[in-house]
């Protein structure tokens, strides 16, 4: 799954600064600002609600919601 150049938004649909590259994305935690890395590949951290990516600063868990047709990626808090 290549998510490079996807538009990245939070769960409310507001565009956020993030760095999607290949199947990985780096962004800052919505709560504490610590860097978080997630992977869009199946069964990897952040790929869905069952495999969340956790912030190592505060423990908030995130998952990715890919919209392939529109090349958008939403980041949701579990």
MDTraj code that builds the backbone (N, CA, C; nanometers):
import mdtraj as md
import numpy as np

residues = "UNK UNK UNK UNK UNK UNK UNK UNK UNK UNK UNK UNK UNK UNK UNK UNK UNK UNK UNK UNK UNK UNK UNK UNK UNK UNK UNK UNK UNK UNK UNK UNK UNK UNK UNK UNK UNK UNK UNK UNK UNK UNK UNK UNK UNK UNK UNK UNK UNK UNK UNK UNK UNK UNK UNK UNK UNK UNK UNK UNK UNK UNK UNK UNK UNK UNK UNK UNK UNK UNK UNK UNK UNK UNK UNK UNK UNK UNK".split()
xyz = np.array([
    [0.0850, -0.1174, 0.0000],
    [0.0000, 0.0000, 0.0000],
    [0.0895, 0.1236, 0.0000],
    [0.0810, 0.2026, -0.1022],
    [0.1607, 0.3240, -0.1120],
    [0.0719, 0.4446, -0.0806],
    [0.0978, 0.5116, 0.0306],
    [0.0170, 0.6269, 0.0711],
    [0.0908, 0.7589, 0.0513],
    [0.2050, 0.7561, -0.0151],
    [0.2784, 0.8791, -0.0440],
    [0.1872, 0.9738, -0.1214],
    [0.1875, 1.1000, -0.0855],
    [0.1070, 1.2048, -0.1493],
    [-0.0419, 1.1996, -0.1155],
    [-0.0845, 1.1165, -0.0206],
    [-0.2234, 1.1199, 0.0229],
    [-0.2472, 1.2464, 0.1048],
    [-0.3662, 1.3009, 0.0969],
    [-0.4081, 1.4113, 0.1820],
    [-0.4380, 1.3516, 0.3189],
    [-0.3795, 1.4073, 0.4251],
    [-0.3939, 1.3510, 0.5594],
    [-0.4809, 1.4425, 0.6441],
    [-0.5807, 1.3808, 0.7096],
    [-0.6742, 1.4570, 0.7923],
    [-0.6980, 1.3862, 0.9247],
    [-0.7401, 1.4647, 1.0234],
    [-0.7775, 1.4049, 1.1511],
    [-0.9195, 1.3493, 1.1398],
    [-0.9698, 1.2924, 1.2465],
    [-1.1024, 1.2316, 1.2451],
    [-1.2151, 1.3287, 1.2178],
    [-1.1910, 1.4595, 1.2365],
    [-1.2927, 1.5617, 1.2098],
    [-1.2889, 1.6120, 1.0663],
    [-1.1914, 1.5648, 0.9881],
    [-1.1800, 1.6072, 0.8491],
    [-1.0943, 1.7305, 0.8280],
    [-1.0215, 1.7733, 0.9327],
    [-0.9311, 1.8877, 0.9198],
    [-0.7946, 1.8390, 0.8741],
    [-0.7395, 1.9047, 0.7734],
    [-0.6082, 1.8656, 0.7228],
    [-0.5035, 1.8866, 0.8311],
    [-0.4130, 1.7897, 0.8463],
    [-0.3051, 1.8008, 0.9449],
    [-0.1716, 1.7806, 0.8752],
    [-0.0662, 1.8288, 0.9369],
    [0.0668, 1.8073, 0.8840],
    [0.1086, 1.6659, 0.9212],
    [0.1525, 1.5912, 0.8222],
    [0.2007, 1.4546, 0.8425],
    [0.2941, 1.4216, 0.7272],
    [0.3697, 1.3152, 0.7434],
    [0.4649, 1.2740, 0.6409],
    [0.4351, 1.1308, 0.5964],
    [0.3454, 1.1132, 0.4975],
    [0.3197, 0.9786, 0.4464],
    [0.4254, 0.9404, 0.3426],
    [0.4850, 0.8240, 0.3606],
    [0.5882, 0.7786, 0.2671],
    [0.5800, 0.6270, 0.2563],
    [0.5592, 0.5792, 0.1360],
    [0.5430, 0.4352, 0.1166],
    [0.4179, 0.3892, 0.1882],
    [0.4306, 0.2930, 0.2760],
    [0.3152, 0.2475, 0.3540],
    [0.3157, 0.3062, 0.4949],
    [0.4144, 0.3899, 0.5264],
    [0.4284, 0.4474, 0.6601],
    [0.3852, 0.5930, 0.6638],
    [0.3439, 0.6356, 0.7817],
    [0.3108, 0.7764, 0.8023],
    [0.3611, 0.8180, 0.9394],
    [0.4193, 0.9374, 0.9452],
    [0.4625, 0.9966, 1.0711],
    [0.3794, 1.1223, 1.0941],
    [0.3336, 1.1398, 1.2175],
    [0.2558, 1.2576, 1.2552],
    [0.2774, 1.2833, 1.4035],
    [0.2325, 1.3974, 1.4500],
    [0.2465, 1.4267, 1.5924],
    [0.1180, 1.3901, 1.6652],
    [0.1342, 1.3412, 1.7860],
    [0.0209, 1.3032, 1.8693],
    [-0.0706, 1.4233, 1.8882],
    [-0.2000, 1.4007, 1.8746],
    [-0.2969, 1.5083, 1.8892],
    [-0.3016, 1.5606, 2.0320],
    [-0.2642, 1.4773, 2.1304],
    [-0.2708, 1.5173, 2.2712],
    [-0.1420, 1.5793, 2.3238],
    [-0.0282, 1.5125, 2.2994],
    [0.0962, 1.5592, 2.3625],
    [0.2018, 1.6098, 2.2651],
    [0.1837, 1.5885, 2.1344],
    [0.2795, 1.6378, 2.0361],
    [0.3982, 1.5462, 2.0112],
    [0.4011, 1.4295, 2.0743],
    [0.5094, 1.3331, 2.0541],
    [0.4952, 1.2713, 1.9145],
    [0.6048, 1.2365, 1.8479],
    [0.5942, 1.1751, 1.7148],
    [0.5341, 1.0346, 1.7217],
    [0.4471, 1.0044, 1.6259],
    [0.3831, 0.8732, 1.6148],
    [0.4081, 0.8223, 1.4733],
    [0.4371, 0.6933, 1.4606],
    [0.4550, 0.6299, 1.3298],
    [0.3520, 0.5185, 1.3173],
    [0.2829, 0.5148, 1.2051],
    [0.1849, 0.4100, 1.1773],
    [0.2138, 0.3519, 1.0392],
    [0.1594, 0.2335, 1.0149],
    [0.1818, 0.1638, 0.8887],
    [0.0472, 0.1213, 0.8311],
    [0.0242, 0.1517, 0.7040],
    [-0.1027, 0.1201, 0.6389],
    [-0.1122, -0.0249, 0.5939],
    [-0.0031, -0.1002, 0.6028],
    [-0.0052, -0.2408, 0.5613],
    [-0.0910, -0.3229, 0.6565],
    [-0.1575, -0.4232, 0.6043],
    [-0.2467, -0.5061, 0.6840],
    [-0.1757, -0.5671, 0.8047],
    [-0.2409, -0.5640, 0.9190],
    [-0.1926, -0.6202, 1.0454],
    [-0.0676, -0.5520, 1.1005],
    [-0.0408, -0.4302, 1.0599],
    [0.0708, -0.3535, 1.1141],
    [0.0157, -0.2469, 1.2080],
    [0.1011, -0.1910, 1.2924],
    [0.0532, -0.0935, 1.3908],
    [-0.0089, 0.0275, 1.3219],
    [-0.1327, 0.0530, 1.3591],
    [-0.2052, 0.1651, 1.3022],
    [-0.2914, 0.1304, 1.1824],
    [-0.2841, 0.0073, 1.1340],
    [-0.3577, -0.0288, 1.0125],
    [-0.5089, -0.0334, 1.0325],
    [-0.5545, -0.0619, 1.1534],
    [-0.6978, -0.0610, 1.1836],
    [-0.7175, -0.0563, 1.3347],
    [-0.8436, -0.0581, 1.3771],
    [-0.8736, -0.0474, 1.5205],
    [-0.8180, -0.1638, 1.6017],
    [-0.8023, -0.2801, 1.5391],
    [-0.7505, -0.3968, 1.6101],
    [-0.5985, -0.3952, 1.6247],
    [-0.5303, -0.3128, 1.5458],
    [-0.3838, -0.3003, 1.5508],
    [-0.3466, -0.1520, 1.5587],
    [-0.3785, -0.0844, 1.6684],
    [-0.3523, 0.0595, 1.6750],
    [-0.2038, 0.0917, 1.6924],
    [-0.1688, 0.2129, 1.6523],
    [-0.0351, 0.2676, 1.6784],
    [-0.0481, 0.3543, 1.8028],
    [0.0347, 0.3291, 1.9026],
    [0.0263, 0.4015, 2.0289],
    [0.1333, 0.5094, 2.0362],
    [0.0949, 0.6236, 2.0902],
    [0.1910, 0.7300, 2.1170],
    [0.2778, 0.6858, 2.2336],
    [0.4077, 0.6954, 2.2194],
    [0.4985, 0.6558, 2.3275],
    [0.5118, 0.7640, 2.4339],
    [0.4563, 0.8822, 2.4049],
    [0.4605, 0.9897, 2.5032],
    [0.3471, 0.9811, 2.6038],
    [0.2244, 0.9561, 2.5551],
    [0.1083, 0.9575, 2.6450],
    [0.0196, 0.8338, 2.6334],
    [0.0445, 0.7474, 2.5348],
    [-0.0304, 0.6230, 2.5232],
    [-0.1574, 0.6280, 2.4408],
    [-0.1941, 0.7440, 2.3849],
    [-0.3133, 0.7519, 2.2999],
    [-0.2921, 0.6612, 2.1786],
    [-0.3971, 0.5875, 2.1414],
    [-0.3880, 0.4938, 2.0300],
    [-0.4598, 0.5484, 1.9077],
    [-0.3990, 0.5269, 1.7911],
    [-0.4497, 0.5775, 1.6639],
    [-0.4633, 0.4651, 1.5634],
    [-0.5556, 0.4841, 1.4677],
    [-0.5627, 0.3926, 1.3536],
    [-0.5906, 0.4733, 1.2278],
    [-0.5534, 0.4167, 1.1140],
    [-0.5666, 0.4829, 0.9842],
    [-0.6935, 0.4381, 0.9145],
    [-0.7565, 0.5324, 0.8467],
    [-0.8761, 0.5065, 0.7661],
    [-0.8452, 0.5567, 0.6256],
    [-0.8137, 0.4640, 0.5357],
    [-0.7735, 0.4995, 0.3999],
    [-0.8940, 0.5107, 0.3078],
    [-0.8939, 0.6144, 0.2268],
    [-0.9952, 0.6324, 0.1224],
    [-0.9197, 0.6321, -0.0108],
    [-0.9040, 0.5149, -0.0676],
    [-0.8190, 0.4973, -0.1856],
    [-0.8663, 0.5760, -0.3068],
    [-0.9970, 0.5789, -0.3317],
    [-1.0490, 0.6475, -0.4504],
    [-1.0185, 0.7971, -0.4492],
    [-1.0242, 0.8579, -0.3324],
    [-1.0003, 1.0023, -0.3228],
    [-0.8587, 1.0360, -0.2758],
    [-0.7757, 0.9332, -0.2514],
    [-0.6371, 0.9506, -0.2046],
    [-0.6325, 1.0347, -0.0768],
    [-0.7208, 0.9985, 0.0166],
    [-0.7256, 1.0655, 0.1466],
    [-0.6996, 0.9633, 0.2559],
    [-0.6415, 1.0110, 0.3647],
    [-0.6120, 0.9272, 0.4791],
    [-0.6585, 0.9994, 0.6038],
    [-0.7444, 0.9346, 0.6797],
    [-0.7924, 0.9916, 0.8062],
    [-0.7225, 0.9213, 0.9204],
    [-0.6816, 0.9961, 1.0215],
    [-0.6215, 0.9392, 1.1410],
    [-0.7229, 0.9567, 1.2544],
    [-0.7636, 0.8435, 1.3119],
    [-0.8635, 0.8425, 1.4181],
    [-0.8015, 0.7986, 1.5493],
    [-0.8551, 0.8492, 1.6597],
    [-0.8195, 0.8012, 1.7924],
    [-0.9103, 0.6827, 1.8230],
    [-0.8527, 0.5754, 1.8776],
    [-0.9307, 0.4563, 1.9122],
    [-1.0309, 0.4899, 2.0202],
])
top = md.Topology()
chain = top.add_chain()
for i, resn in enumerate(residues, 1):
    res = top.add_residue(resn, chain, resSeq=i)
    for name in ("N", "CA", "C"):
        top.add_atom(name, md.element.get_by_symbol(name[0]), res)
traj = md.Trajectory(xyz[None], top)
